[in-house]
Amino acid sequence: MRKLLLLLSILFPFFAAAQNNVLEKKVSVYFTKATLEKVLATLNKEYSVEFSYSDDIIPIKAIINLSAENENLKPVLDRLFKDFNITYKVIKNRIVLSSPLTQTIRGLVIDQSTNAPIPGATILIEETSPVIGGTTNAQGQFTINNVPVGRPAMLITCIGYATKKLSNILLGTGKEVVLEIKLSESITQVDEVLITAKRSDVSHENELALVSARSFSVEETKRYAASLGDPARMAASFAGVTGASDESNALAIRGNSPRGVLWRVEGIEVPNPNHFTTEGASGGVVSILSTNIINNANFLTGAFPAEYGNALSGVLDISLRNGNNKKQEHSFQAGILGG
């Protein structure tokens, strides 16, 4: 045994020196669009560098562009093989080429509860450099090529789903690995979100009127076309409301009769605050109330609060403005509704 160890210790430096001598050969090569097979044959012919490889593993038909001027063989080989994931080692003055064995992993990622495909899921192969991975398509399918054989581990992530890890996947060169991966939904408890908003200026002043209500000022009645400063004629411009005729400010709300409209002035129900009306009607030609004494009007078209119990079609609730309580003021207006 001692004699064998002594012999190996004597011969090992010679083997190492022989390997180093091969890789330290000075070479000068110039290749443009040449195949890898031609490059290896040229190095063998001109510099007596012998290569051993398998055509099934090494892409000998690949196109090469390579140039070197009086360089050592090792950096030239490093540049030659770096794009093809080819490794090499020297055995008895012969350079043996090899390529890592790889295989394809493909499969389907689905929801655990509904079995629906999950698009956009990310699949990563752990402990690979550079990182190998992929994502699922619209049908939840994925394909990852060139995965080193062995027992790799996979990490599957997707927004809204819990992360899943698959370990010790048996991956050989004989056949592809086809997986069906089920992800469970990830439930995250967060604090509640409170949304508040200021009361809109088009809402009703009565807090009990939650829907189908609108408040508007007399100033608005002066800006609407054909309103003539009359709150009723302005209300005819709202959705679901139409005027009975151009000669009357009666309102037909959602197809109901104008007789079902309730008028209120300062909280008091009035039969009909309009000029030139007929008995039992709810409208007339012009309003009795001058625009100079009206503050605002509240218009309701349905779901009335309990205080409007005498209404069938709609409610027009008018508030009068407060005057000056310290001195008398006067105004003059000429028009149909002047005063």
C-alpha positions as CSV (number, residue, x, y, z in Angstrom):
1,M,0.0,0.0,0.0
2,R,2.8,2.4,0.9
3,K,4.6,1.6,-2.4
4,L,1.3,2.4,-4.3
5,L,0.9,5.8,-2.5
6,L,4.6,6.6,-3.1
7,L,4.2,5.8,-6.9
8,L,1.1,8.0,-7.1
9,S,2.8,10.9,-5.3
10,I,5.6,10.6,-7.8
11,L,3.4,10.4,-11.0
12,F,0.8,13.0,-10.0
13,P,3.1,16.0,-10.6
14,F,3.8,14.7,-14.1
15,F,0.0,14.3,-14.8
16,A,-0.7,17.9,-13.6
17,A,2.2,19.3,-15.5
18,A,1.0,17.5,-18.7
19,Q,-2.5,19.0,-18.2
20,N,-1.2,22.5,-17.7
21,N,1.1,22.1,-20.7
22,V,-2.0,21.5,-23.0
23,L,-4.0,24.5,-21.7
24,E,-0.9,26.8,-21.8
25,K,-0.2,26.2,-25.5
26,K,0.0,29.4,-27.5
27,V,-2.6,29.6,-30.3
28,S,-3.6,32.1,-32.9
29,V,-7.0,31.5,-34.6
30,Y,-9.4,33.6,-36.7
31,F,-12.9,32.3,-37.4
32,T,-15.9,34.1,-38.9
33,K,-19.2,32.2,-39.1
34,A,-17.5,28.8,-38.8
35,T,-19.0,25.8,-37.1
36,L,-17.9,24.6,-33.8
37,E,-16.9,21.3,-35.4
38,K,-14.5,23.2,-37.8
39,V,-12.9,25.1,-34.9
40,L,-12.2,22.0,-32.9
41,A,-10.8,20.2,-36.0
42,T,-8.5,23.2,-36.8
43,L,-7.1,23.3,-33.2
44,N,-6.5,19.5,-33.5
45,K,-4.8,19.8,-36.8
46,E,-2.6,22.9,-36.3
47,Y,-1.8,22.6,-32.5
48,S,-2.3,18.9,-31.9
49,V,-5.0,19.5,-29.4
50,E,-7.2,16.4,-29.1
51,F,-10.9,16.7,-28.1
52,S,-13.4,14.0,-26.9
53,Y,-17.1,14.7,-27.1
54,S,-20.5,13.3,-28.1
55,D,-22.4,14.8,-31.0
56,D,-25.6,14.3,-29.1
57,I,-24.5,16.6,-26.3
58,I,-22.2,19.2,-28.0
59,P,-23.8,21.5,-30.6
60,I,-21.0,21.0,-33.2
61,K,-23.1,22.7,-36.0
62,A,-23.3,26.0,-34.0
63,I,-21.9,29.0,-35.7
64,I,-18.8,30.5,-34.1
65,N,-17.0,33.9,-34.4
66,L,-13.6,33.7,-32.6
67,S,-10.3,35.4,-32.9
68,A,-7.1,35.0,-30.8
69,E,-3.5,36.2,-31.3
70,N,-0.8,34.2,-29.6
71,E,-3.0,33.5,-26.5
72,N,-3.0,30.5,-24.1
73,L,-5.4,27.8,-25.0
74,K,-7.4,28.1,-21.8
75,P,-8.9,31.6,-22.2
76,V,-9.6,30.8,-25.9
77,L,-11.6,27.7,-24.9
78,D,-13.4,29.7,-22.2
79,R,-14.6,32.2,-24.8
80,L,-15.4,29.4,-27.2
81,F,-17.7,27.5,-24.9
82,K,-19.2,30.2,-22.7
83,D,-22.3,30.6,-24.9
84,F,-23.1,26.9,-25.0
85,N,-22.9,25.9,-21.3
86,I,-20.1,23.5,-22.2
87,T,-17.5,22.5,-19.6
88,Y,-14.2,20.8,-20.2
89,K,-11.4,19.0,-18.4
90,V,-8.0,17.6,-19.4
91,I,-7.5,13.8,-19.1
92,K,-4.2,12.4,-20.3
93,N,-3.5,15.3,-22.7
94,R,-7.0,15.0,-24.1
95,I,-9.7,17.7,-23.6
96,V,-13.0,16.1,-22.7
97,L,-16.1,18.2,-23.4
98,S,-19.3,17.8,-21.5
99,S,-22.6,19.6,-21.0
100,P,-24.8,19.5,-17.9
101,L,-27.7,17.1,-18.4
102,T,-31.0,19.0,-18.4
103,Q,-34.7,18.2,-18.8
104,T,-38.0,20.1,-19.1
105,I,-40.6,20.6,-16.4
106,R,-44.1,21.7,-17.4
107,G,-47.5,21.6,-16.0
108,L,-50.7,23.4,-14.8
109,V,-51.4,25.7,-11.9
110,I,-55.0,25.7,-10.7
111,D,-57.1,26.9,-7.8
112,Q,-57.5,24.3,-5.1
113,S,-61.2,25.0,-4.5
114,T,-62.5,25.7,-8.0
115,N,-59.9,23.9,-10.2
116,A,-59.9,27.1,-12.3
117,P,-56.5,27.9,-14.0
118,I,-54.4,30.6,-12.4
119,P,-52.7,32.9,-14.9
120,G,-49.6,34.9,-14.0
121,A,-48.3,32.5,-11.3
122,T,-44.5,32.5,-11.0
123,I,-42.5,29.3,-10.8
124,L,-38.9,29.3,-9.7
125,I,-36.3,26.5,-9.5
126,E,-34.3,27.0,-6.3
127,E,-30.6,26.9,-6.0
128,T,-29.9,27.6,-9.7
129,S,-27.5,30.3,-11.0
130,P,-28.6,32.0,-13.1
131,V,-32.1,31.7,-11.8
132,I,-34.4,29.3,-13.9
133,G,-38.1,29.8,-13.8
134,G,-41.2,30.8,-15.7
135,T,-44.8,32.1,-15.5
136,T,-48.2,30.6,-16.3
137,N,-50.2,31.7,-19.4
138,A,-53.9,32.5,-19.6
139,Q,-54.7,28.8,-19.4
140,G,-52.5,28.3,-16.2
141,Q,-49.9,26.3,-18.1
142,F,-46.1,26.7,-17.8
143,T,-43.0,25.2,-19.4
144,I,-39.5,25.5,-18.0
145,N,-36.7,24.2,-20.2
146,N,-33.1,23.3,-19.5
147,V,-33.5,22.4,-15.8
148,P,-30.5,20.5,-14.5
149,V,-31.4,16.9,-13.7
150,G,-31.5,15.7,-10.1
151,R,-34.0,16.5,-7.3
152,P,-34.7,20.2,-7.7
153,A,-37.1,22.2,-5.5
154,M,-39.8,24.5,-7.0
155,L,-41.3,27.6,-5.4
156,I,-44.7,28.7,-6.8
157,T,-46.1,32.2,-5.9
158,C,-49.1,34.2,-7.1
159,I,-50.9,37.3,-5.8
160,G,-53.9,36.3,-3.7
161,Y,-52.6,32.8,-3.1
162,A,-50.4,31.1,-0.5
163,T,-46.9,30.4,-1.6
164,K,-46.3,26.7,-2.2
165,K,-43.0,24.7,-2.3
166,L,-42.4,21.4,-4.0
167,S,-39.2,19.6,-2.9
168,N,-37.2,16.6,-4.2
169,I,-38.8,16.5,-7.6
170,L,-37.3,13.5,-9.4
171,L,-36.0,14.9,-12.7
172,G,-34.1,12.6,-15.1
173,T,-33.1,12.7,-18.7
174,G,-35.5,10.0,-19.8
175,K,-38.7,12.0,-19.8
176,E,-40.3,15.3,-19.0
177,V,-41.9,16.0,-15.6
178,V,-45.5,17.0,-15.9
179,L,-47.1,18.6,-12.7
180,E,-50.5,19.7,-11.6
181,I,-50.1,22.3,-8.9
182,K,-53.0,23.4,-6.7
183,L,-52.8,26.7,-4.8
184,S,-55.0,27.7,-1.9
185,E,-56.3,31.3,-1.5
186,S,-54.4,33.5,0.9
187,I,-56.7,35.3,3.4
188,T,-55.4,38.5,4.8
189,Q,-57.2,40.4,7.5
190,V,-56.7,44.2,7.2
191,D,-58.1,47.1,9.1
192,E,-61.4,48.5,8.0
193,V,-61.5,51.4,5.5
194,L,-63.9,54.3,6.5
195,I,-65.0,56.5,3.6
196,T,-66.7,59.8,4.3
197,A,-67.9,62.5,2.1
198,K,-69.4,66.0,2.4
199,R,-73.1,66.3,1.8
200,S,-73.6,67.2,-1.9
201,D,-75.1,70.6,-2.7
202,V,-77.6,68.8,-4.8
203,S,-78.9,66.7,-2.0
204,H,-82.0,67.4,0.1
205,E,-81.8,69.4,3.3
206,N,-84.0,66.9,5.1
207,E,-81.8,64.2,6.4
208,L,-84.7,61.7,6.3
209,A,-84.9,62.0,2.5
210,L,-82.2,59.5,1.5
211,V,-83.1,59.1,-2.2
212,S,-85.0,60.9,-5.0
213,A,-84.4,64.4,-3.5
214,R,-82.8,67.6,-4.7
215,S,-82.3,71.1,-3.3
216,F,-81.8,74.2,-5.5
217,S,-81.7,77.9,-4.9
218,V,-83.6,80.7,-6.6
219,E,-80.3,81.8,-8.1
220,E,-80.2,78.5,-10.0
221,T,-83.7,79.0,-11.3
222,K,-82.5,82.2,-13.0
223,R,-79.7,80.3,-14.9
224,Y,-81.8,77.4,-16.3
225,A,-83.3,78.0,-19.7
226,A,-87.1,78.7,-19.8
227,S,-87.4,78.5,-16.0
228,L,-88.5,82.2,-15.7
229,G,-87.3,82.2,-12.1
230,D,-90.0,79.7,-11.3
231,P,-88.9,76.7,-9.1
232,A,-91.6,74.4,-10.7
233,R,-90.5,75.2,-14.3
234,M,-86.8,74.5,-13.2
235,A,-87.8,71.2,-11.7
236,A,-89.3,70.2,-15.0
237,S,-85.7,69.9,-16.3
238,F,-84.8,67.1,-13.9
239,A,-84.7,63.4,-14.9
240,G,-88.0,61.7,-14.7
241,V,-89.9,64.9,-14.7
242,T,-91.8,66.7,-17.5
243,G,-94.0,69.7,-17.7
244,A,-97.7,69.4,-18.5
245,S,-97.5,72.1,-21.2
246,D,-95.7,75.3,-22.0
247,E,-98.6,77.3,-20.6
248,S,-98.5,75.7,-17.2
249,N,-95.9,74.9,-14.6
250,A,-97.7,71.7,-13.6
251,L,-95.3,68.7,-13.1
252,A,-95.8,65.2,-14.3
253,I,-93.3,63.1,-12.2
254,R,-92.5,59.6,-13.5
255,G,-95.7,59.4,-15.4
256,N,-98.0,60.4,-12.5
257,S,-100.7,63.0,-12.6
258,P,-99.7,66.6,-11.8
259,R,-102.6,66.5,-9.3
260,G,-100.5,64.3,-7.0
261,V,-97.8,67.0,-6.4
262,L,-97.7,68.5,-2.9
263,W,-96.8,72.1,-2.4
264,R,-95.4,73.4,0.9
265,V,-94.4,76.9,1.8
266,E,-92.5,77.3,5.1
267,G,-93.7,73.9,6.2
268,I,-97.4,74.7,5.5
269,E,-99.2,72.7,2.8
270,V,-100.9,75.0,0.2
271,P,-103.3,73.9,-2.5
272,N,-101.7,75.7,-5.4
273,P,-99.3,78.8,-5.1
274,N,-99.7,79.8,-8.8
275,H,-101.7,82.3,-10.8
276,F,-104.3,81.5,-13.5
277,T,-104.9,78.0,-12.3
278,T,-108.1,75.8,-12.4
279,E,-109.9,74.1,-9.6
280,G,-108.1,71.0,-8.3
281,A,-105.0,71.6,-10.4
282,S,-101.5,71.8,-8.9
283,G,-100.0,74.2,-11.4
284,G,-100.7,77.4,-13.2
285,V,-99.2,79.9,-15.6
286,V,-96.9,81.7,-13.2
287,S,-96.0,81.4,-9.5
288,I,-97.6,83.6,-6.9
289,L,-94.3,83.8,-5.0
290,S,-91.7,86.4,-6.2
291,T,-88.2,85.2,-6.7
292,N,-87.0,88.0,-4.4
293,I,-88.7,86.4,-1.3
294,I,-87.8,82.8,-2.0
295,N,-84.7,81.3,-0.4
296,N,-84.5,77.8,-1.8
297,A,-86.7,74.9,-2.9
298,N,-86.6,71.2,-2.0
299,F,-87.8,68.8,-4.7
300,L,-88.7,65.2,-3.9
301,T,-89.8,62.7,-6.5
302,G,-90.3,59.6,-4.3
303,A,-89.7,57.8,-1.0
304,F,-91.0,60.8,0.9
305,P,-90.3,61.1,4.7
306,A,-93.3,60.7,7.0
307,E,-93.9,64.5,7.2
308,Y,-95.0,64.5,3.6
309,G,-97.9,62.1,4.0
310,N,-100.3,63.9,1.7
311,A,-98.1,63.4,-1.5
312,L,-98.7,60.9,-4.2
313,S,-96.5,62.1,-7.1
314,G,-93.9,64.5,-5.7
315,V,-93.2,67.3,-3.3
316,L,-92.0,70.9,-3.9
317,D,-91.1,72.4,-0.5
318,I,-90.3,76.1,-0.7
319,S,-88.6,78.2,2.0
320,L,-88.7,81.9,2.2
321,R,-85.6,84.0,2.8
322,N,-85.0,86.0,6.0
323,G,-85.1,89.8,5.5
324,N,-83.0,92.5,7.2
325,N,-84.1,92.7,10.9
326,K,-82.4,96.1,11.5
327,K,-83.4,98.3,8.6
328,Q,-85.8,98.4,5.7
329,E,-84.6,97.6,2.2
330,H,-86.4,97.9,-1.1
331,S,-85.9,96.4,-4.5
332,F,-87.6,96.9,-7.9
333,Q,-88.0,94.3,-10.6
334,A,-89.9,94.4,-13.8
335,G,-91.0,91.1,-15.3
336,I,-93.6,88.4,-15.2
337,L,-92.6,87.3,-11.6
338,G,-91.4,90.7,-10.4
339,G,-92.6,92.5,-7.3
